[in-house]
Amino acid sequence: MKRLPRIEQYGLIGDTQTSAHVCDDGSIDWLCLPRFDAPAVFTALLGTQRHGTWQIAPASTLAGTGPNVVAERRYRDNSLVLDSVWRTTTGAVRVTDFMPPGDGAPRVIRVVEGVAGEVPMVSVMRPRPGYGRVSPWIHEVGGRMVAEAGADALWLDTSVQQVEKDSAVVSTFTVAAGQSVAFVLSWCPSHAAAPEVSEPDAALAETLAFWQDWTRQCSHDGPYREAVIRSLITLKAMTYGPSGGIVAAPTTSLPEEIGGGRNWDYRFTWLRDASTTLAALLGTGYRQEAQAWRRWLLRAVAGDPENLQIMYGITGERDLCEQELPWLPGYEGSTPVRVGNGAADQLQLDVYGEVIETLYLAHQSGVAHCADTAVLHQRLVEHLAQRWQMPDEGIWEIRGPRRHFVHSKVMAWVAVDRTVRLAEAGALDIPVDDLVELREAIHREVCSKGFDPVRNTFTQSYGSEELDASLLLIPRVGFLPPDDPRVVGTVEAVRRELSTADGLVRRYPTAGTRTGVDGLAGDEGTFVLCSFWLVDALALVGRLDEAMGLFDRLLALRNDLGLLAEEYDPVQQRQLGNFPQAFSHMGLIQSAQLLHLLSSGPTPAPAAVGAPVPGSVPCFPRQARRDLVASPRV
């Protein structure tokens, strides 16, 4: 039986339609076809090999007599082409895994190249469509192997012999130095004609060119450029090219606590996650993605903004019914495994702020004005004005009673504030007097009901004693200046009550075996995005050295390929949650930008700064920041 790999042992390949998780033992254990949210055909990540996997490795590895993981692996240049090198007693071999981007049917290409000596190799592809539940009909058609099940067909092409054995497609072969063998797995509808046989060398060249051309657009030139580019590539890989929708993560049910039940499906487009991801892309020079997402937003929301959902399918679907898959044992026994997400029906007022903030940043970044978007913007603000005083489930999608979450109210303020700014700049034809009054009313209420003067900190919700890491965003979004005593007190309180000795931050207190404020039992790891928020808050309140030290520690949490999951367990020192996570990589990009700006010398003039730091009004060092933030002081 295959050992259980840690989450960080996986690499990601993708084609901007779907993606695959490649373990460092040569197996692909997660692949949904033909798109991110389709049922997986390889589901060993949430079960065992019998739930579907495709492993290519030295024969000695599969026999248990050789190395069980690769000696080294890396992404080739600035791309999503993954090279893995095996070193055995008889020689060395490189396996190159990639998925060619494009509008055609998804393909996974795996090229085995001899580096030194001779290495006997084995390829075992065990497809199990329907999240590991279905054994397909595997047979030969014209010298090609095909696995068919219901509406789906998987075609596997290679130059070496293939045989069906125990419901798997098996090839045994030897590669010597200078030789190569390619495998091409293509998806198509089972009723359609067979896909054309791909030319692997041409596909590799085209894939490398795609990623290298895309990364050359990156405008970030700070000291963390390499980490920023890797995060940008990861975010691009989670964008569904045909529609512009962005998934929060390409996996489902990777646990926030090993053995626990906090296992959710993230293969959908959250307005919040997509908005903040696009803010990071805009801040590094990428406008095309913002234009595509704006079109996606109009298709998904514009016809019915009064019933705004907090998430949609990647092409705008509204029905994301949550269900459990009882035949899957879960990652390291973490059940239930879920597909769909019931949080789609929640009220989360902060999404108005995140969406409108992104529209504001798009305008500031030079994305052309769109009359249809302006109409949607106005309707969203009008609807928010009627709802902002309601309790909601908040940014963390609690499954307990609704509350008046401070972060939700702050982001409602952001929605109104950015609307006023756009109107005053002539970018929106909308009266502002009532909106200015509304902005002030929200601000007064938050400062009155959401602040604990005894502890000198904002709290998670009105009247509560709990803290919440989302409070760290108060200075970042311009709600209060960073040197306001209430901001400094909040940063200190979060560090004291929610962070570990290494500075890693939990979202909020959990309750173990009891039901907590989120309506769930169990605990979770530290939240990577929240730790980046602490980096930003420390930098903004003037503790730049501490911020940079924490940022360096967070960079060290990435796996060897530069990837981050949703959470990190500082006790077991391992990544947790869905992987890779857009939120985590977005946080890395934003913090890198802010640190570069604040450490680059004298305060730059606004005209020299360009677009605002993503997710906020322009971020400048302390006094200049106070002068620029047009928020009332209550």
ROKEKE-631568 format. One record per residue (C-alpha): x, y, z. Coordinates in nm, 3 decimals. Layout:
residues N
R        c1        c2        c3
R         X         Y         Z
...
end
This chain:
residues 634
R        c1        c2        c3
R     0.000     0.000     0.000
R     0.126     0.346    -0.091
R     0.242     0.563     0.197
R     0.034     0.868     0.286
R     0.208     1.179     0.154
R     0.182     1.515     0.323
R    -0.002     1.790     0.140
R     0.322     1.978     0.076
R     0.462     1.680    -0.114
R     0.239     1.767    -0.408
R     0.312     1.991    -0.703
R     0.056     2.154    -0.930
R     0.027     2.144    -1.307
R    -0.261     2.297    -1.500
R    -0.396     2.438    -1.824
R    -0.630     2.719    -1.697
R    -0.924     2.479    -1.729
R    -0.836     2.223    -1.467
R    -0.528     2.101    -1.282
R    -0.353     1.793    -1.149
R    -0.166     1.724    -0.826
R     0.164     1.543    -0.880
R     0.321     1.378    -0.575
R     0.696     1.351    -0.527
R     0.664     0.973    -0.567
R     0.565     1.020    -0.932
R     0.189     0.974    -0.892
R    -0.093     1.202    -1.000
R    -0.345     1.163    -0.718
R    -0.596     1.436    -0.805
R    -0.734     1.530    -1.145
R    -1.081     1.658    -1.231
R    -1.187     1.644    -1.597
R    -1.273     1.837    -1.801
R    -1.277     2.133    -1.556
R    -1.190     2.221    -1.197
R    -1.532     2.136    -1.052
R    -1.594     1.816    -1.250
R    -1.582     1.479    -1.074
R    -1.226     1.359    -1.023
R    -1.090     1.071    -1.229
R    -0.788     1.035    -0.997
R    -0.899     1.068    -0.634
R    -0.626     0.891    -0.434
R    -0.559     1.224    -0.260
R    -0.881     1.165    -0.064
R    -0.856     0.788    -0.043
R    -0.625     0.516    -0.165
R    -0.479     0.400    -0.496
R    -0.798     0.208    -0.569
R    -0.977     0.545    -0.593
R    -0.768     0.640    -0.895
R    -0.408     0.741    -0.956
R    -0.142     0.748    -1.226
R     0.212     0.674    -1.120
R     0.525     0.684    -1.335
R     0.839     0.587    -1.145
R     1.144     0.359    -1.159
R     1.048    -0.007    -1.135
R     1.261    -0.035    -0.821
R     1.042     0.226    -0.654
R     0.721     0.038    -0.719
R     0.892    -0.285    -0.605
R     1.001    -0.120    -0.281
R     1.372    -0.170    -0.348
R     1.462     0.179    -0.463
R     1.406     0.545    -0.362
R     1.042     0.621    -0.285
R     1.059     0.991    -0.373
R     1.234     1.196    -0.637
R     1.584     1.325    -0.567
R     1.499     1.674    -0.685
R     1.217     1.859    -0.855
R     1.153     2.212    -0.977
R     0.940     2.414    -1.211
R     1.118     2.490    -1.535
R     1.196     2.861    -1.554
R     0.885     3.076    -1.490
R     0.632     2.814    -1.590
R     0.403     2.540    -1.463
R     0.614     2.268    -1.627
R     0.733     2.035    -1.352
R     1.063     1.845    -1.377
R     1.128     1.558    -1.134
R     1.459     1.370    -1.128
R     1.505     1.015    -0.997
R     1.848     0.874    -0.915
R     1.878     0.497    -0.892
R     2.161     0.248    -0.868
R     2.153     0.199    -1.247
R     2.111     0.558    -1.363
R     1.906     0.874    -1.351
R     1.582     0.972    -1.520
R     1.376     1.290    -1.547
R     0.996     1.299    -1.566
R     0.846     1.620    -1.705
R     0.478     1.681    -1.627
R     0.265     1.954    -1.781
R    -0.076     2.043    -1.922
R    -0.082     2.255    -2.241
R    -0.299     2.566    -2.195
R    -0.563     2.635    -2.454
R    -0.932     2.613    -2.536
R    -0.922     2.249    -2.646
R    -0.988     1.936    -2.446
R    -0.757     1.896    -2.142
R    -0.441     1.689    -2.181
R    -0.184     1.567    -1.930
R     0.157     1.502    -2.086
R     0.431     1.312    -1.905
R     0.773     1.281    -2.072
R     1.029     1.035    -1.934
R     1.390     1.116    -2.034
R     1.705     0.921    -1.961
R     1.969     1.137    -1.793
R     2.240     0.880    -1.713
R     2.279     0.503    -1.736
R     1.966     0.293    -1.787
R     1.656     0.295    -1.568
R     1.370     0.041    -1.589
R     1.042     0.234    -1.554
R     0.677     0.153    -1.491
R     0.363     0.352    -1.571
R     0.042     0.245    -1.396
R    -0.268     0.447    -1.480
R    -0.569     0.348    -1.272
R    -0.858     0.581    -1.371
R    -1.163     0.584    -1.144
R    -1.419     0.840    -1.264
R    -1.693     0.969    -1.036
R    -1.456     1.056    -0.749
R    -1.314     0.704    -0.737
R    -1.646     0.524    -0.751
R    -1.658     0.396    -1.111
R    -1.439     0.133    -1.277
R    -1.426     0.228    -1.646
R    -1.427     0.003    -1.949
R    -1.061    -0.014    -2.055
R    -0.993    -0.141    -2.406
R    -0.778    -0.088    -2.716
R    -0.896     0.109    -3.018
R    -0.663     0.132    -3.317
R    -0.354     0.075    -3.110
R    -0.461     0.333    -2.850
R    -0.587     0.262    -2.498
R    -0.914     0.418    -2.391
R    -1.100     0.413    -2.061
R    -1.471     0.488    -2.095
R    -1.730     0.549    -1.825
R    -2.062     0.715    -1.891
R    -2.012     1.051    -2.061
R    -1.632     1.053    -2.030
R    -1.347     0.891    -2.221
R    -0.977     0.901    -2.136
R    -0.734     0.823    -2.419
R    -0.375     0.728    -2.333
R    -0.115     0.743    -2.610
R     0.248     0.635    -2.588
R     0.516     0.471    -2.802
R     0.568     0.179    -2.562
R     0.345    -0.122    -2.516
R     0.035    -0.083    -2.299
R    -0.167    -0.362    -2.141
R    -0.479    -0.371    -1.929
R    -0.411    -0.534    -1.591
R    -0.635    -0.531    -1.284
R    -0.843    -0.241    -1.422
R    -0.532    -0.034    -1.490
R    -0.326     0.055    -1.798
R     0.031    -0.067    -1.740
R     0.352    -0.003    -1.936
R     0.699    -0.133    -1.851
R     0.998     0.008    -2.038
R     1.360     0.113    -2.000
R     1.512     0.451    -2.083
R     1.882     0.509    -2.140
R     2.066     0.840    -2.143
R     1.940     1.050    -2.432
R     1.624     0.848    -2.485
R     1.269     0.962    -2.406
R     0.919     0.815    -2.384
R     0.609     1.035    -2.377
R     0.262     0.959    -2.240
R    -0.035     1.174    -2.340
R    -0.365     1.146    -2.155
R    -0.652     1.322    -2.335
R    -1.011     1.370    -2.224
R    -1.309     1.386    -2.459
R    -1.681     1.305    -2.442
R    -1.729     0.932    -2.480
R    -1.972     0.980    -2.768
R    -1.729     1.200    -2.965
R    -1.459     1.101    -3.210
R    -1.122     1.011    -3.063
R    -0.896     1.311    -2.996
R    -0.599     1.370    -3.221
R    -0.266     1.234    -3.102
R    -0.059     1.519    -2.959
R     0.301     1.592    -3.050
R     0.467     1.617    -2.705
R     0.773     1.823    -2.803
R     0.563     2.090    -2.976
R     0.317     2.092    -2.686
R     0.601     2.143    -2.438
R     0.746     2.433    -2.636
R     0.405     2.598    -2.659
R     0.341     2.551    -2.288
R     0.673     2.703    -2.189
R     0.616     2.997    -2.423
R     0.268     3.057    -2.279
R     0.390     3.084    -1.921
R     0.706     3.278    -1.997
R     0.516     3.532    -2.209
R     0.261     3.571    -1.930
R     0.513     3.617    -1.649
R     0.703     3.880    -1.845
R     0.409     4.113    -1.782
R     0.481     4.118    -1.407
R     0.559     4.473    -1.297
R     0.682     4.386    -0.947
R     1.056     4.450    -0.925
R     1.112     4.418    -0.550
R     1.346     4.184    -0.364
R     1.078     3.912    -0.343
R     1.019     3.900    -0.718
R     1.082     3.525    -0.753
R     0.828     3.439    -0.480
R     0.578     3.686    -0.626
R     0.607     3.539    -0.976
R     0.558     3.184    -0.848
R     0.246     3.297    -0.661
R     0.118     3.480    -0.969
R     0.162     3.165    -1.180
R    -0.029     2.969    -0.916
R    -0.316     3.220    -0.921
R    -0.325     3.214    -1.301
R    -0.339     2.834    -1.288
R    -0.655     2.862    -1.076
R    -0.828     3.084    -1.332
R    -1.078     2.911    -1.558
R    -0.973     3.058    -1.891
R    -1.297     3.013    -2.088
R    -1.501     3.223    -1.841
R    -1.258     3.428    -1.630
R    -1.384     3.269    -1.307
R    -1.123     3.200    -1.039
R    -1.143     2.904    -0.802
R    -1.048     2.951    -0.437
R    -0.848     2.627    -0.461
R    -0.844     2.335    -0.705
R    -0.923     2.072    -0.438
R    -1.200     1.969    -0.204
R    -1.198     1.836     0.153
R    -0.829     1.862     0.237
R    -0.870     1.903     0.614
R    -0.811     2.205     0.832
R    -0.750     1.955     1.113
R    -0.618     1.604     1.049
R    -0.897     1.363     1.131
R    -1.148     1.645     1.174
R    -1.462     1.745     0.990
R    -1.367     2.093     0.867
R    -1.339     1.975     0.509
R    -1.487     2.194     0.237
R    -1.507     2.213    -0.141
R    -1.319     2.519    -0.270
R    -1.349     2.459    -0.647
R    -1.585     2.751    -0.701
R    -1.560     3.125    -0.753
R    -1.603     3.315    -0.429
R    -1.661     3.684    -0.497
R    -1.430     3.762    -0.207
R    -1.146     3.532    -0.308
R    -1.168     3.621    -0.675
R    -1.181     3.992    -0.598
R    -0.876     3.989    -0.375
R    -0.690     3.764    -0.617
R    -0.761     4.007    -0.898
R    -0.649     4.293    -0.678
R    -0.314     4.117    -0.646
R    -0.298     4.063    -1.022
R    -0.389     4.425    -1.093
R    -0.119     4.543    -0.856
R     0.142     4.351    -1.052
R     0.043     4.467    -1.398
R    -0.224     4.218    -1.510
R    -0.531     4.388    -1.656
R    -0.662     4.126    -1.897
R    -0.764     3.900    -1.606
R    -0.955     4.189    -1.451
R    -1.144     4.251    -1.772
R    -1.230     3.881    -1.806
R    -1.346     3.864    -1.443
R    -1.559     4.176    -1.488
R    -1.737     4.005    -1.776
R    -1.780     3.695    -1.558
R    -1.923     3.913    -1.281
R    -2.177     4.071    -1.513
R    -2.292     3.734    -1.641
R    -2.315     3.582    -1.295
R    -2.460     3.872    -1.096
R    -2.596     4.155    -1.307
R    -2.935     4.004    -1.378
R    -3.016     3.952    -1.011
R    -2.793     4.163    -0.781
R    -3.065     4.178    -0.516
R    -3.004     3.805    -0.459
R    -2.626     3.831    -0.462
R    -2.455     3.502    -0.377
R    -2.117     3.498    -0.213
R    -1.998     3.232    -0.458
R    -2.088     3.087    -0.795
R    -1.972     2.808    -1.020
R    -1.679     2.887    -1.248
R    -1.914     2.974    -1.533
R    -2.169     3.146    -1.310
R    -2.376     2.852    -1.183
R    -2.588     2.930    -0.876
R    -2.678     2.581    -0.755
R    -2.378     2.449    -0.559
R    -2.564     2.191    -0.353
R    -2.342     2.043    -0.082
R    -2.328     1.665    -0.044
R    -2.104     1.403     0.113
R    -1.920     1.116    -0.060
R    -1.932     0.831     0.193
R    -1.727     0.588    -0.017
R    -1.415     0.804     0.023
R    -1.220     0.764     0.350
R    -1.083     1.120     0.328
R    -0.730     1.254     0.352
R    -0.568     1.069     0.644
R    -0.913     0.965     0.761
R    -1.056     1.317     0.763
R    -1.426     1.288     0.691
R    -1.669     1.373     0.557
R    -1.551     1.434     0.202
R    -1.776     1.705     0.060
R    -1.855     1.831    -0.290
R    -2.058     2.144    -0.345
R    -2.072     2.411    -0.078
R    -2.373     2.511     0.131
R    -2.217     2.847     0.216
R    -2.340     2.966    -0.124
R    -2.671     3.049     0.044
R    -2.519     3.255     0.326
R    -2.536     3.631     0.377
R    -2.185     3.775     0.388
R    -2.198     4.152     0.371
R    -1.824     4.194     0.327
R    -1.841     4.069    -0.033
R    -1.997     4.399    -0.139
R    -1.684     4.572    -0.020
R    -1.445     4.330    -0.187
R    -1.625     4.341    -0.522
R    -1.654     4.720    -0.528
R    -1.295     4.755    -0.407
R    -1.182     4.551    -0.707
R    -1.387     4.763    -0.945
R    -1.226     5.069    -0.786
R    -0.877     4.925    -0.826
R    -0.950     4.828    -1.186
R    -1.045     5.188    -1.258
R    -0.730     5.314    -1.081
R    -0.524     5.069    -1.286
R    -0.659     5.198    -1.617
R    -0.915     4.931    -1.703
R    -1.156     5.101    -1.944
R    -1.490     5.227    -1.813
R    -1.785     4.993    -1.861
R    -2.140     5.131    -1.854
R    -2.291     4.793    -1.765
R    -2.056     4.756    -1.471
R    -2.148     5.105    -1.354
R    -2.515     5.006    -1.344
R    -2.432     4.690    -1.150
R    -2.212     4.891    -0.912
R    -2.495     5.134    -0.837
R    -2.746     4.855    -0.776
R    -2.506     4.677    -0.541
R    -2.455     4.990    -0.334
R    -2.827     5.059    -0.320
R    -2.892     4.706    -0.200
R    -2.610     4.726     0.057
R    -2.760     5.046     0.196
R    -3.072     4.847     0.282
R    -2.887     4.549     0.434
R    -2.572     4.670     0.607
R    -2.731     4.674     0.953
R    -2.827     4.306     0.931
R    -2.625     4.033     1.107
R    -2.451     3.790     0.873
R    -2.230     3.482     0.856
R    -1.919     3.688     0.787
R    -1.591     3.629     0.606
R    -1.531     3.291     0.772
R    -1.870     3.151     0.671
R    -1.977     3.045     1.020
R    -2.235     2.773     1.048
R    -2.371     2.905     1.376
R    -2.603     3.201     1.450
R    -2.555     3.518     1.249
R    -2.372     3.806     1.419
R    -2.286     4.167     1.357
R    -1.929     4.098     1.250
R    -1.700     4.399     1.264
R    -1.514     4.298     0.949
R    -1.842     4.279     0.758
R    -1.934     4.633     0.867
R    -1.587     4.764     0.785
R    -1.610     4.619     0.435
R    -1.958     4.770     0.396
R    -1.787     5.100     0.473
R    -1.526     5.020     0.207
R    -1.801     4.961    -0.051
R    -1.955     5.301     0.019
R    -1.621     5.480     0.049
R    -1.491     5.353    -0.286
R    -1.821     5.439    -0.451
R    -1.795     5.795    -0.321
R    -1.437     5.818    -0.443
R    -1.531     5.701    -0.792
R    -1.828     5.938    -0.806
R    -1.617     6.232    -0.692
R    -1.360     6.145    -0.959
R    -1.632     6.149    -1.226
R    -1.610     5.775    -1.292
R    -1.963     5.706    -1.161
R    -2.270     5.917    -1.231
R    -2.432     5.879    -0.890
R    -2.537     6.130    -0.618
R    -2.296     6.122    -0.327
R    -2.458     6.322    -0.045
R    -2.656     6.029     0.094
R    -2.359     5.798     0.045
R    -2.130     6.031     0.239
R    -2.380     6.029     0.526
R    -2.405     5.650     0.506
R    -2.028     5.615     0.514
R    -2.013     5.826     0.828
R    -2.299     5.635     0.991
R    -2.130     5.299     0.935
R    -1.804     5.434     1.069
R    -1.965     5.573     1.384
R    -2.149     5.248     1.455
R    -1.842     5.029     1.415
R    -1.631     5.251     1.639
R    -1.909     5.259     1.898
R    -2.033     4.899     1.899
R    -1.734     4.708     1.767
R    -1.462     4.850     1.992
R    -1.373     4.742     2.345
R    -1.228     5.051     2.521
R    -1.120     4.850     2.825
R    -0.895     4.619     2.622
R    -0.828     4.887     2.356
R    -0.918     4.659     2.067
R    -1.186     4.604     1.810
R    -1.368     4.273     1.859
R    -1.496     4.000     1.630
R    -1.857     4.112     1.653
R    -2.065     4.370     1.836
R    -2.067     4.303     2.210
R    -1.837     3.999     2.192
R    -1.510     3.937     2.371
R    -1.359     3.727     2.093
R    -1.093     3.861     1.859
R    -1.066     3.797     1.487
R    -0.765     3.821     1.257
R    -0.975     4.007     0.998
R    -0.954     4.309     1.230
R    -0.595     4.348     1.106
R    -0.740     4.483     0.779
R    -0.876     4.800     0.944
R    -0.568     5.010     0.861
R    -0.508     4.834     0.530
R    -0.845     4.934     0.386
R    -0.823     5.289     0.523
R    -1.099     5.265     0.783
R    -0.861     5.422     1.039
R    -0.505     5.549     1.001
R    -0.239     5.299     1.106
R    -0.110     5.513     1.394
R    -0.453     5.548     1.552
R    -0.427     5.409     1.910
R    -0.725     5.183     1.844
R    -0.546     5.027     1.547
R    -0.223     4.977     1.741
R    -0.418     4.826     2.030
R    -0.599     4.587     1.797
R    -0.276     4.471     1.636
R    -0.128     4.407     1.979
R    -0.438     4.220     2.096
R    -0.439     3.993     1.791
R    -0.071     3.918     1.839
R    -0.127     3.844     2.205
R    -0.438     3.626     2.175
R    -0.436     3.473     1.827
R    -0.072     3.428     1.726
R     0.190     3.165     1.804
R     0.541     3.231     1.928
R     0.656     3.236     1.564
R     0.396     3.499     1.474
R     0.161     3.266     1.284
R    -0.200     3.375     1.326
R    -0.522     3.184     1.384
R    -0.843     3.323     1.236
R    -1.032     3.327     1.567
R    -1.059     3.106     1.879
R    -1.194     2.756     1.820
R    -1.348     2.537     2.088
R    -1.209     2.185     2.050
R    -1.477     1.928     2.127
R    -1.732     2.198     2.207
R    -1.926     2.400     1.952
R    -1.748     2.730     1.897
R    -1.853     3.072     1.770
R    -1.842     2.932     1.416
R    -2.103     2.667     1.496
R    -1.848     2.384     1.456
R    -1.657     2.158     1.688
R    -1.287     2.090     1.640
R    -0.982     2.306     1.590
R    -0.768     2.409     1.295
R    -0.420     2.527     1.206
R    -0.295     2.883     1.176
R    -0.436     3.062     0.873
R    -0.170     3.160     0.622
R    -0.353     3.465     0.487
R    -0.407     3.599     0.840
R    -0.034     3.573     0.904
R     0.030     3.785     0.595
R    -0.228     4.033     0.727
R    -0.017     4.061     1.041
R     0.286     4.133     0.822
R     0.094     4.421     0.663
R    -0.038     4.555     0.992
R     0.306     4.553     1.153
R     0.453     4.731     0.853
R     0.180     4.995     0.853
R     0.210     5.072     1.226
R     0.583     5.132     1.181
R     0.731     4.795     1.284
R     0.890     4.725     0.950
R     1.174     4.504     1.079
R     0.928     4.278     1.261
R     0.709     4.266     0.952
R     0.996     4.162     0.727
R     1.110     3.898     0.975
R     0.762     3.746     0.984
R     0.738     3.760     0.605
R     1.061     3.563     0.573
R     0.927     3.300     0.814
R     0.611     3.270     0.607
R     0.812     3.223     0.287
R     0.988     2.934     0.459
R     0.651     2.759     0.506
R     0.613     2.709     0.129
R     0.692     2.367    -0.007
R     0.996     2.307    -0.225
R     0.797     2.428    -0.529
R     0.685     2.754    -0.366
R     0.325     2.643    -0.297
R     0.108     2.723     0.005
R    -0.204     2.557     0.139
R    -0.476     2.735     0.332
R    -0.336     2.668     0.679
R    -0.023     2.555     0.864
R     0.009     2.337     1.172
R     0.303     2.478     1.374
R     0.305     2.175     1.607
R     0.333     1.903     1.342
R     0.500     2.151     1.105
R     0.289     2.066     0.803
R     0.048     2.234     0.565
R    -0.326     2.189     0.608
R    -0.639     2.266     0.410
R    -0.708     2.292     0.040
R    -0.398     2.326    -0.174
R    -0.276     2.545    -0.322
R    -0.490     2.825    -0.181
R    -0.553     3.147    -0.375
R    -0.593     3.345    -0.052
R    -0.247     3.242     0.070
R    -0.070     3.332    -0.253
R    -0.265     3.656    -0.285
R    -0.153     3.748     0.069
R     0.209     3.677    -0.020
R     0.191     3.905    -0.324
R     0.024     4.191    -0.137
R     0.267     4.175     0.154
R     0.567     4.165    -0.080
R     0.439     4.475    -0.257
R     0.374     4.662     0.065
R     0.712     4.576     0.217
R     0.889     4.681    -0.101
R     0.703     5.012    -0.104
R     0.764     5.092     0.262
R     1.129     4.985     0.262
R     1.231     5.151    -0.064
R     1.333     5.484     0.089
R     1.158     5.821     0.120
R     0.783     5.831     0.084
R     0.705     5.836    -0.289
R     0.470     6.092    -0.434
R     0.130     5.947    -0.525
R     0.192     5.992    -0.896
R     0.503     5.778    -0.869
R     0.331     5.499    -0.687
R     0.082     5.415    -0.961
R    -0.203     5.178    -0.877
R    -0.296     5.137    -0.511
R    -0.157     4.845    -0.320
R    -0.414     4.570    -0.388
R    -0.688     4.542    -0.132
R    -0.657     4.893     0.003
R    -0.646     5.258    -0.069
R    -0.290     5.370    -0.150
R    -0.050     5.254     0.123
R     0.214     5.507     0.223
R     0.430     5.532     0.533
R     0.265     5.669     0.839
R     0.205     6.047     0.816
R     0.159     6.044     0.441
R    -0.088     5.760     0.487
R    -0.285     5.965     0.742
R    -0.310     6.253     0.498
R    -0.440     6.031     0.218
R    -0.703     5.833     0.407
R    -1.025     6.031     0.386
R    -1.204     5.861     0.674
R    -1.373     6.033     0.969
R    -1.209     6.014     1.309
R    -1.464     5.905     1.567
end
